[in-house]
């Protein structure tokens, strides 16, 4: 059963961490995700408020 649940779950990189577990969470566009990841690695990302 856990394999079925894992297969059905969205990948964590596709939603904001604050939205994990929210079935209505909007997916993050790949370009936006890559940009945010680049900012995070550069230390220039400003966290969004919850």
C-alpha distance matrix in Angstrom:
0.0 3.8 5.4 5.3 6.5 8.8 10.1 11.0 12.8 16.5 18.1 19.9 23.1 23.3 23.8 26.1 24.8 26.2 24.1 20.6 18.5 21.0 19.7 23.3 23.9 26.1 25.2 27.8 29.9 29.7 33.4 33.3 30.4 32.4 35.5 34.0 32.6 36.1 37.7 35.4 36.3 39.9 39.8 41.0 38.0 38.8 35.7 35.1 35.4 32.6
3.8 0.0 3.8 5.4 5.0 6.1 8.6 9.9 10.7 14.3 15.3 16.7 20.0 20.6 21.1 23.2 21.6 23.3 21.5 17.9 16.2 19.1 18.2 21.9 21.9 24.2 23.0 25.3 27.5 27.1 30.8 30.5 27.4 29.4 32.4 30.7 29.2 32.7 34.2 31.8 32.7 36.3 36.2 37.5 34.6 35.5 32.4 32.1 32.5 29.8
5.4 3.8 0.0 3.8 5.4 5.1 6.1 8.7 10.2 13.4 14.1 16.3 19.2 19.7 20.8 23.3 22.2 24.4 22.4 18.8 17.6 20.3 19.1 22.4 22.3 23.9 22.3 24.5 26.2 25.5 29.2 29.4 26.4 28.0 31.3 30.0 28.4 31.7 33.6 31.4 32.0 35.7 36.0 37.3 34.4 35.7 32.9 32.6 33.5 31.0
5.3 5.4 3.8 0.0 3.8 5.5 5.1 6.3 8.9 12.4 14.1 16.6 19.4 19.2 20.2 23.0 22.3 24.1 21.6 18.4 16.7 18.8 17.0 20.3 20.7 22.3 21.1 23.7 25.4 25.1 28.9 29.1 26.4 28.3 31.5 30.4 29.1 32.5 34.3 32.4 33.3 36.9 37.1 38.0 35.0 36.0 33.1 32.5 33.2 30.6
6.5 5.0 5.4 3.8 0.0 3.8 5.4 5.2 6.3 10.1 12.0 13.9 17.1 16.9 17.4 19.9 19.0 20.5 18.1 14.8 13.0 15.3 13.9 17.3 17.6 19.7 18.7 21.4 23.5 23.5 27.3 26.9 24.2 26.5 29.5 27.9 26.9 30.4 31.9 29.9 31.1 34.6 34.5 35.4 32.2 33.0 29.9 29.2 29.7 27.0
8.8 6.1 5.1 5.5 3.8 0.0 3.8 5.5 5.4 8.5 9.3 11.4 14.4 14.7 15.8 18.3 17.4 19.5 17.5 14.0 13.2 15.8 14.8 17.9 17.4 19.0 17.4 19.6 21.5 21.0 24.7 24.6 21.7 23.6 26.7 25.3 23.9 27.4 29.1 27.0 27.9 31.5 31.7 32.7 29.8 30.9 28.1 27.7 28.6 26.2
10.1 8.6 6.1 5.1 5.4 3.8 0.0 3.8 5.8 8.3 9.6 12.6 15.0 14.7 16.3 19.4 19.2 21.4 18.9 15.9 15.2 17.1 15.3 18.1 17.8 18.9 17.0 19.3 20.7 20.2 24.0 24.3 21.7 23.5 26.8 25.9 24.6 27.9 29.9 28.2 29.0 32.5 33.0 33.9 30.9 32.2 29.6 29.0 30.2 28.0
11.0 9.9 8.7 6.3 5.2 5.5 3.8 0.0 3.8 6.7 9.4 12.2 14.8 13.7 14.8 17.9 18.0 19.6 16.7 14.1 12.9 14.2 12.0 14.8 14.9 16.2 14.9 17.8 19.5 19.7 23.5 23.5 21.2 23.5 26.5 25.4 24.7 28.1 29.8 28.3 29.6 32.9 33.1 33.6 30.4 31.3 28.5 27.5 28.5 26.0
12.8 10.7 10.2 8.9 6.3 5.4 5.8 3.8 0.0 3.8 6.4 8.6 11.6 10.7 11.4 14.3 14.2 16.0 13.2 10.4 9.7 11.4 9.9 12.8 12.2 13.8 12.4 15.1 17.2 17.5 21.2 20.7 18.2 20.7 23.6 22.2 21.5 25.0 26.5 24.8 26.3 29.6 29.6 30.1 26.9 27.6 24.8 23.9 24.8 22.5
16.5 14.3 13.4 12.4 10.1 8.5 8.3 6.7 3.8 0.0 3.8 6.3 8.4 7.0 8.2 11.5 12.1 14.2 11.5 9.3 9.8 10.8 9.7 11.5 10.1 10.9 8.9 11.4 13.4 13.7 17.4 17.0 14.6 17.2 20.0 18.8 18.3 21.8 23.2 21.9 23.5 26.6 26.8 27.0 23.8 24.7 22.2 21.2 22.5 20.5
18.1 15.3 14.1 14.1 12.0 9.3 9.6 9.4 6.4 3.8 0.0 3.8 5.5 5.6 7.7 10.7 11.1 13.9 12.0 9.8 11.4 12.9 12.6 14.2 12.0 12.3 9.6 10.7 12.6 12.0 15.6 15.3 12.4 14.5 17.5 16.3 15.3 18.8 20.5 19.0 20.2 23.5 23.9 24.4 21.4 22.8 20.5 20.1 21.9 20.4
19.9 16.7 16.3 16.6 13.9 11.4 12.6 12.2 8.6 6.3 3.8 0.0 3.8 5.3 5.9 7.7 7.4 10.7 9.5 7.3 9.9 11.6 12.5 13.9 11.1 11.8 9.5 10.0 12.6 12.2 15.4 14.3 11.1 13.5 16.1 14.1 13.2 16.9 18.1 16.2 17.8 21.1 21.0 21.6 18.5 19.6 17.1 16.9 18.6 17.1
23.1 20.0 19.2 19.4 17.1 14.4 15.0 14.8 11.6 8.4 5.5 3.8 0.0 3.8 5.7 7.4 8.4 11.8 11.0 10.0 13.0 14.1 14.9 15.5 12.2 11.8 8.8 7.9 9.8 8.9 11.8 10.9 7.5 9.7 12.5 10.9 9.9 13.5 15.0 13.6 15.1 18.2 18.6 19.0 16.1 17.7 15.7 15.8 18.2 17.5
23.3 20.6 19.7 19.2 16.9 14.7 14.7 13.7 10.7 7.0 5.6 5.3 3.8 0.0 3.8 7.0 9.2 11.8 10.0 9.7 12.3 12.4 12.6 12.6 9.5 8.4 5.1 5.1 7.4 7.6 10.9 10.0 7.6 10.6 13.1 11.9 12.0 15.4 16.7 15.9 17.8 20.5 20.9 20.7 17.5 18.7 16.7 16.0 18.2 17.2
23.8 21.1 20.8 20.2 17.4 15.8 16.3 14.8 11.4 8.2 7.7 5.9 5.7 3.8 0.0 3.8 6.3 8.2 6.3 6.8 9.7 9.4 10.5 10.3 6.7 6.5 4.8 5.3 8.9 10.3 12.9 10.9 8.9 12.4 14.0 12.1 12.8 16.3 16.8 15.7 18.2 20.8 20.5 20.0 16.5 17.0 14.5 13.2 14.9 13.6
26.1 23.2 23.3 23.0 19.9 18.3 19.4 17.9 14.3 11.5 10.7 7.7 7.4 7.0 3.8 0.0 3.8 5.4 5.2 6.8 10.3 10.1 12.3 11.9 8.1 8.4 7.8 7.1 10.7 12.1 13.9 11.1 9.2 12.7 13.4 10.6 11.7 15.2 14.9 13.6 16.6 18.8 18.0 17.4 13.7 13.7 10.9 9.7 11.3 10.3
24.8 21.6 22.2 22.3 19.0 17.4 19.2 18.0 14.2 12.1 11.1 7.4 8.4 9.2 6.3 3.8 0.0 3.8 5.3 5.3 9.0 10.0 12.9 13.4 10.1 11.5 11.0 10.7 14.2 15.1 16.9 14.3 11.8 14.8 15.7 12.5 12.8 16.5 16.0 13.8 16.6 19.2 17.9 18.0 14.5 14.3 11.0 10.5 11.5 9.9
26.2 23.3 24.4 24.1 20.5 19.5 21.4 19.6 16.0 14.2 13.9 10.7 11.8 11.8 8.2 5.4 3.8 0.0 3.8 5.8 8.6 8.7 12.1 12.2 9.3 11.3 12.1 12.2 15.9 17.5 19.1 16.0 14.3 17.6 17.9 14.6 15.7 19.1 18.0 16.1 19.3 21.5 19.7 19.4 15.6 14.6 10.9 9.4 9.2 6.7
24.1 21.5 22.4 21.6 18.1 17.5 18.9 16.7 13.2 11.5 12.0 9.5 11.0 10.0 6.3 5.2 5.3 3.8 0.0 3.8 6.2 5.4 8.5 8.5 5.7 8.2 9.4 10.6 14.4 16.3 18.5 15.8 14.2 17.8 18.6 15.8 16.9 20.4 19.9 18.3 21.3 23.7 22.4 21.9 18.1 17.3 13.9 11.9 12.0 9.3
20.6 17.9 18.8 18.4 14.8 14.0 15.9 14.1 10.4 9.3 9.8 7.3 10.0 9.7 6.8 6.8 5.3 5.8 3.8 0.0 3.8 5.5 8.2 9.8 7.5 10.3 10.5 12.0 15.7 16.9 19.6 17.3 15.0 18.3 19.8 17.0 17.3 21.1 21.0 19.0 21.6 24.4 23.2 23.3 19.7 19.4 16.0 14.7 14.9 12.2
18.5 16.2 17.6 16.7 13.0 13.2 15.2 12.9 9.7 9.8 11.4 9.9 13.0 12.3 9.7 10.3 9.0 8.6 6.2 3.8 0.0 3.8 6.2 8.8 8.2 11.6 12.5 14.7 18.3 19.8 22.6 20.6 18.4 21.8 23.3 20.7 21.0 24.8 24.8 22.8 25.3 28.1 26.9 27.0 23.4 22.9 19.4 17.8 17.5 14.4
21.0 19.1 20.3 18.8 15.3 15.8 17.1 14.2 11.4 10.8 12.9 11.6 14.1 12.4 9.4 10.1 10.0 8.7 5.4 5.5 3.8 0.0 3.8 5.4 5.3 9.1 11.0 13.6 17.1 19.3 21.9 19.7 18.2 21.9 23.1 20.7 21.6 25.2 25.0 23.5 26.3 28.8 27.7 27.2 23.4 22.6 19.3 17.0 16.6 13.4
19.7 18.2 19.1 17.0 13.9 14.8 15.3 12.0 9.9 9.7 12.6 12.5 14.9 12.6 10.5 12.3 12.9 12.1 8.5 8.2 6.2 3.8 0.0 3.8 5.6 8.8 10.6 14.0 17.0 19.2 22.2 20.5 19.2 22.8 24.3 22.4 23.3 26.8 27.0 25.7 28.4 31.0 30.2 29.7 25.9 25.4 22.2 20.0 19.8 16.9
23.3 21.9 22.4 20.3 17.3 17.9 18.1 14.8 12.8 11.5 14.2 13.9 15.5 12.6 10.3 11.9 13.4 12.2 8.5 9.8 8.8 5.4 3.8 0.0 3.8 6.4 9.3 12.5 15.4 18.2 20.8 18.8 18.3 22.0 23.1 21.3 22.8 26.2 26.1 25.3 28.2 30.4 29.7 28.7 24.9 24.2 21.2 18.5 18.4 15.8
23.9 21.9 22.3 20.7 17.6 17.4 17.8 14.9 12.2 10.1 12.0 11.1 12.2 9.5 6.7 8.1 10.1 9.3 5.7 7.5 8.2 5.3 5.6 3.8 0.0 3.8 6.4 9.2 12.4 15.1 17.6 15.4 14.6 18.4 19.4 17.6 19.0 22.4 22.3 21.5 24.4 26.6 25.9 24.9 21.2 20.6 17.8 15.3 15.7 13.4
26.1 24.2 23.9 22.3 19.7 19.0 18.9 16.2 13.8 10.9 12.3 11.8 11.8 8.4 6.5 8.4 11.5 11.3 8.2 10.3 11.6 9.1 8.8 6.4 3.8 0.0 3.8 6.5 9.3 12.4 14.6 12.6 12.5 16.2 17.1 15.9 17.7 20.7 20.8 20.6 23.5 25.4 25.1 23.8 20.2 19.9 17.6 15.1 16.3 14.8
25.2 23.0 22.3 21.1 18.7 17.4 17.0 14.9 12.4 8.9 9.6 9.5 8.8 5.1 4.8 7.8 11.0 12.1 9.4 10.5 12.5 11.0 10.6 9.3 6.4 3.8 0.0 3.8 6.4 9.0 11.7 10.3 9.7 13.2 14.7 13.8 15.1 18.2 18.8 18.7 21.1 23.3 23.4 22.4 19.0 19.5 17.5 15.7 17.5 16.4
27.8 25.3 24.5 23.7 21.4 19.6 19.3 17.8 15.1 11.4 10.7 10.0 7.9 5.1 5.3 7.1 10.7 12.2 10.6 12.0 14.7 13.6 14.0 12.5 9.2 6.5 3.8 0.0 3.8 6.4 8.4 6.6 6.2 9.7 10.9 10.2 11.8 14.6 15.2 15.5 17.9 19.8 20.1 19.0 15.7 16.5 15.1 13.7 16.2 15.9
29.9 27.5 26.2 25.4 23.5 21.5 20.7 19.5 17.2 13.4 12.6 12.6 9.8 7.4 8.9 10.7 14.2 15.9 14.4 15.7 18.3 17.1 17.0 15.4 12.4 9.3 6.4 3.8 0.0 3.8 5.5 5.2 6.1 8.6 9.9 10.6 12.2 14.2 15.4 16.3 18.3 19.9 20.9 19.5 16.8 18.1 17.3 16.2 19.0 19.2
29.7 27.1 25.5 25.1 23.5 21.0 20.2 19.7 17.5 13.7 12.0 12.2 8.9 7.6 10.3 12.1 15.1 17.5 16.3 16.9 19.8 19.3 19.2 18.2 15.1 12.4 9.0 6.4 3.8 0.0 3.8 5.5 5.0 6.1 8.5 9.8 10.4 12.2 14.2 15.1 16.3 18.2 19.7 18.9 16.6 18.6 18.1 17.8 20.9 21.3
33.4 30.8 29.2 28.9 27.3 24.7 24.0 23.5 21.2 17.4 15.6 15.4 11.8 10.9 12.9 13.9 16.9 19.1 18.5 19.6 22.6 21.9 22.2 20.8 17.6 14.6 11.7 8.4 5.5 3.8 0.0 3.8 5.4 5.1 6.1 8.6 9.8 10.5 12.4 14.2 15.4 16.5 18.3 17.0 15.1 17.3 17.6 17.4 20.9 21.9
33.3 30.5 29.4 29.1 26.9 24.6 24.3 23.5 20.7 17.0 15.3 14.3 10.9 10.0 10.9 11.1 14.3 16.0 15.8 17.3 20.6 19.7 20.5 18.8 15.4 12.6 10.3 6.6 5.2 5.5 3.8 0.0 3.8 5.5 5.1 6.1 8.5 9.8 10.6 12.2 14.2 15.3 16.3 14.7 12.3 14.0 14.1 13.7 17.1 18.2
30.4 27.4 26.4 26.4 24.2 21.7 21.7 21.2 18.2 14.6 12.4 11.1 7.5 7.6 8.9 9.2 11.8 14.3 14.2 15.0 18.4 18.2 19.2 18.3 14.6 12.5 9.7 6.2 6.1 5.0 5.4 3.8 0.0 3.8 5.4 5.1 6.1 8.6 9.9 10.4 12.3 14.2 15.1 14.3 11.8 13.8 13.4 13.5 16.8 17.6
32.4 29.4 28.0 28.3 26.5 23.6 23.5 23.5 20.7 17.2 14.5 13.5 9.7 10.6 12.4 12.7 14.8 17.6 17.8 18.3 21.8 21.9 22.8 22.0 18.4 16.2 13.2 9.7 8.6 6.1 5.1 5.5 3.8 0.0 3.8 5.5 5.1 6.1 8.7 9.8 10.5 12.3 14.1 13.6 12.0 14.8 15.2 16.0 19.6 20.7
35.5 32.4 31.3 31.5 29.5 26.7 26.8 26.5 23.6 20.0 17.5 16.1 12.5 13.1 14.0 13.4 15.7 17.9 18.6 19.8 23.3 23.1 24.3 23.1 19.4 17.1 14.7 10.9 9.9 8.5 6.1 5.1 5.4 3.8 0.0 3.8 5.4 5.1 6.3 8.6 10.0 10.6 12.2 10.9 9.5 12.3 13.4 14.3 18.0 19.8
34.0 30.7 30.0 30.4 27.9 25.3 25.9 25.4 22.2 18.8 16.3 14.1 10.9 11.9 12.1 10.6 12.5 14.6 15.8 17.0 20.7 20.7 22.4 21.3 17.6 15.9 13.8 10.2 10.6 9.8 8.6 6.1 5.1 5.5 3.8 0.0 3.8 5.4 5.1 6.1 8.6 9.8 10.3 9.2 6.8 9.3 9.8 11.0 14.7 16.4
32.6 29.2 28.4 29.1 26.9 23.9 24.6 24.7 21.5 18.3 15.3 13.2 9.9 12.0 12.8 11.7 12.8 15.7 16.9 17.3 21.0 21.6 23.3 22.8 19.0 17.7 15.1 11.8 12.2 10.4 9.8 8.5 6.1 5.1 5.4 3.8 0.0 3.8 5.4 5.0 6.2 8.6 9.7 10.0 8.3 11.5 11.7 13.5 17.0 18.4
36.1 32.7 31.7 32.5 30.4 27.4 27.9 28.1 25.0 21.8 18.8 16.9 13.5 15.4 16.3 15.2 16.5 19.1 20.4 21.1 24.8 25.2 26.8 26.2 22.4 20.7 18.2 14.6 14.2 12.2 10.5 9.8 8.6 6.1 5.1 5.4 3.8 0.0 3.8 5.4 5.2 6.2 8.6 8.7 8.4 12.1 13.4 15.5 19.2 21.1
37.7 34.2 33.6 34.3 31.9 29.1 29.9 29.8 26.5 23.2 20.5 18.1 15.0 16.7 16.8 14.9 16.0 18.0 19.9 21.0 24.8 25.0 27.0 26.1 22.3 20.8 18.8 15.2 15.4 14.2 12.4 10.6 9.9 8.7 6.3 5.1 5.4 3.8 0.0 3.8 5.5 5.0 6.0 5.1 4.8 8.5 10.5 12.9 16.5 18.9
35.4 31.8 31.4 32.4 29.9 27.0 28.2 28.3 24.8 21.9 19.0 16.2 13.6 15.9 15.7 13.6 13.8 16.1 18.3 19.0 22.8 23.5 25.7 25.3 21.5 20.6 18.7 15.5 16.3 15.1 14.2 12.2 10.4 9.8 8.6 6.1 5.0 5.4 3.8 0.0 3.8 5.4 5.0 6.1 5.0 8.4 9.3 12.3 15.5 17.5
36.3 32.7 32.0 33.3 31.1 27.9 29.0 29.6 26.3 23.5 20.2 17.8 15.1 17.8 18.2 16.6 16.6 19.3 21.3 21.6 25.3 26.3 28.4 28.2 24.4 23.5 21.1 17.9 18.3 16.3 15.4 14.2 12.3 10.5 10.0 8.6 6.2 5.2 5.5 3.8 0.0 3.8 5.5 7.8 8.3 11.9 13.0 16.1 19.3 21.1
39.9 36.3 35.7 36.9 34.6 31.5 32.5 32.9 29.6 26.6 23.5 21.1 18.2 20.5 20.8 18.8 19.2 21.5 23.7 24.4 28.1 28.8 31.0 30.4 26.6 25.4 23.3 19.8 19.9 18.2 16.5 15.3 14.2 12.3 10.6 9.8 8.6 6.2 5.0 5.4 3.8 0.0 3.8 5.5 7.7 11.2 13.4 16.6 19.8 22.2
39.8 36.2 36.0 37.1 34.5 31.7 33.0 33.1 29.6 26.8 23.9 21.0 18.6 20.9 20.5 18.0 17.9 19.7 22.4 23.2 26.9 27.7 30.2 29.7 25.9 25.1 23.4 20.1 20.9 19.7 18.3 16.3 15.1 14.1 12.2 10.3 9.7 8.6 6.0 5.0 5.5 3.8 0.0 3.8 5.9 8.7 10.8 14.3 17.2 19.7
41.0 37.5 37.3 38.0 35.4 32.7 33.9 33.6 30.1 27.0 24.4 21.6 19.0 20.7 20.0 17.4 18.0 19.4 21.9 23.3 27.0 27.2 29.7 28.7 24.9 23.8 22.4 19.0 19.5 18.9 17.0 14.7 14.3 13.6 10.9 9.2 10.0 8.7 5.1 6.1 7.8 5.5 3.8 0.0 3.8 6.4 9.5 12.5 15.6 18.6
38.0 34.6 34.4 35.0 32.2 29.8 30.9 30.4 26.9 23.8 21.4 18.5 16.1 17.5 16.5 13.7 14.5 15.6 18.1 19.7 23.4 23.4 25.9 24.9 21.2 20.2 19.0 15.7 16.8 16.6 15.1 12.3 11.8 12.0 9.5 6.8 8.3 8.4 4.8 5.0 8.3 7.7 5.9 3.8 0.0 3.8 6.2 9.0 12.4 15.1
38.8 35.5 35.7 36.0 33.0 30.9 32.2 31.3 27.6 24.7 22.8 19.6 17.7 18.7 17.0 13.7 14.3 14.6 17.3 19.4 22.9 22.6 25.4 24.2 20.6 19.9 19.5 16.5 18.1 18.6 17.3 14.0 13.8 14.8 12.3 9.3 11.5 12.1 8.5 8.4 11.9 11.2 8.7 6.4 3.8 0.0 3.8 6.4 9.3 12.5
35.7 32.4 32.9 33.1 29.9 28.1 29.6 28.5 24.8 22.2 20.5 17.1 15.7 16.7 14.5 10.9 11.0 10.9 13.9 16.0 19.4 19.3 22.2 21.2 17.8 17.6 17.5 15.1 17.3 18.1 17.6 14.1 13.4 15.2 13.4 9.8 11.7 13.4 10.5 9.3 13.0 13.4 10.8 9.5 6.2 3.8 0.0 3.8 6.4 9.1
35.1 32.1 32.6 32.5 29.2 27.7 29.0 27.5 23.9 21.2 20.1 16.9 15.8 16.0 13.2 9.7 10.5 9.4 11.9 14.7 17.8 17.0 20.0 18.5 15.3 15.1 15.7 13.7 16.2 17.8 17.4 13.7 13.5 16.0 14.3 11.0 13.5 15.5 12.9 12.3 16.1 16.6 14.3 12.5 9.0 6.4 3.8 0.0 3.8 6.5
35.4 32.5 33.5 33.2 29.7 28.6 30.2 28.5 24.8 22.5 21.9 18.6 18.2 18.2 14.9 11.3 11.5 9.2 12.0 14.9 17.5 16.6 19.8 18.4 15.7 16.3 17.5 16.2 19.0 20.9 20.9 17.1 16.8 19.6 18.0 14.7 17.0 19.2 16.5 15.5 19.3 19.8 17.2 15.6 12.4 9.3 6.4 3.8 0.0 3.8
32.6 29.8 31.0 30.6 27.0 26.2 28.0 26.0 22.5 20.5 20.4 17.1 17.5 17.2 13.6 10.3 9.9 6.7 9.3 12.2 14.4 13.4 16.9 15.8 13.4 14.8 16.4 15.9 19.2 21.3 21.9 18.2 17.6 20.7 19.8 16.4 18.4 21.1 18.9 17.5 21.1 22.2 19.7 18.6 15.1 12.5 9.1 6.5 3.8 0.0
